[in-house]
Amino acid sequence: KQWYQRRVRGSGYRTATHLITGHARLNHHLHKMTVTDSPICLSCETEEETVAHLLGQCPAHALTRMEFLNTYHDSLLNIFKHNNILKIVKYPNRTGRFQTEEFIHTTGMT
């Protein structure tokens, strides 16, 4: 299929927007909004949880990253360059780092 025929639907569209803009339900962004006390990644507890960290660097998600994105560690630029957006949006949901419906209801963030 052509790139314009590959559609991201529903929550996938929302996830893609979060990843591209950096306005994701990750601690780096939530800390800026004073929703969380710390910008540190809850999974590895070593670095700020940014989109770049989640997609390409968090050691706690290396095996899942390999399964979905065919790399254990990579730059954000390479992840977007070498993977289809449909594949990329599935990965954060699999890591469990995108918050639950309860979080959305409590904070109003989608």
ABEGO torsion letter per residue (X at the ends): XBAAABBBBEAAAAAAAAAAAGBBBBAAAAAAAGABABABBAAAGABBBBAAAAAAABAAAAAAAAAAAGBABBBAAAAAAABBAAAAAAAAAAAGABBBAAAAAAAGBX
